[in-house]
């Protein structure tokens, strides 16, 4: 099965982008070749760009506090495992405290690093990080892998509280999910929402189906089109019926 996640608001869209970037950063940092760490540094710059939204930190803190209130009300509920609930509340408290401890704008220490910002500026140009453009960067790439990895981890550290906070929120969204099985007749599915609100949709397909979903949704209607997975041709709507699982994911209220 292939699972496609579609955010339904800008806040969740930003968190999903950052989650993907942090995962890519971790993957390339753990490797050892100079081009692996080049890819990691470029990913760090992408994280910095996405995370620099002025309201991201406050939004994460507000949502963590709101979820703490919602989850705290579940104490003594016979359907809730107390130990699991307490573990989530501890994670929320730590993530919120770490976010508050980062004073100023997210990633400000990286923006004050002239060497990094010089590389970032050149990286926006095609082929702009060649050794003749950035000899000091070329020198860094020739250093021992352990040193480069240590530097990358140090540069990433001020952004980790953001990652910890968004991981908790995305986990709560994914776990609070209602699933339905539908069929898109001749590749098209439409459903009236009736004011139903979700933060994210998940469309789950059999991996043998050669198609991908395109989703558009608001609080009134949901539309899904299944497009033929033909990478060499123009966009074509699937003509056959497509069975799929649809999950509505939302934060606990």
C-alpha positions, 0 to 999 in steps of 0.5 A: 500500500502507498499512503499519501498525506494531504494537509488541509491548512497552511500550519500542517503543510509547513509542519509536513514540509519540515518533517520531511526536511529534518528526515532528509537532514538526518539521513545525509548527516549520518552518511560519510561522503563529502557530497552527502554532507553537502546535501545535508548542508543544503537541506539545513538551509531549506529547513531554515527558510521554512522555519523562519515564518515569524508565527511558527514558534508561537503557533507551535507553543499555542497548539502544544498548550491546547493539546496539554489541556485537552489530554489532561482532561482524559485523566481517570478515563477508563478507556485511556492508558494512564502511563501512555497519557502521562508520557505524552504530557511529559513530551509536550512539557519538554517540547514547550520548554525547549521552544521557550528557551530559544530566544529570538527568531528561530535560527538566528544564530545561523543567520549570524554565521557569515560563513554559512550565509555566504554558502547559502547565498551561492547555493541559490545559484546553479553550480554556485558552490564550486571550489573556485567560488567557495575555496573555504567550503571546499576545504571544509568538505575535505575534512574528516567525516566525523568533524563535518558531522559534528559541525552539521549537528551543532548547526542543526541544534537550535532548530531541533526544538521546532522539530520536537514540537511539530513531531508531537502535533503531527503524531496526535493528528495521525493517531486521531483518524477516522477511516473509510473505504470508497471507490472513485468511479472512472477515477473521480470521487466527490463528497460533500463535507457538511462543515466537517473539519480535518487537519489532514487527509490520508489517501491509501492505495494499493501499490499495484495501481498505476495512479496517484491522487490529486486532492482539493478540499474545503469545509464544503466539498472534497474532490479527488482525481486519480491520475495515470502514473505515466511519467513520460506523457501528459496528465491523464485521468484514470478511466477505470474505477479506483478503490481506496481508503480515505482517512480524516485526521484531526487534532483532539478537541 
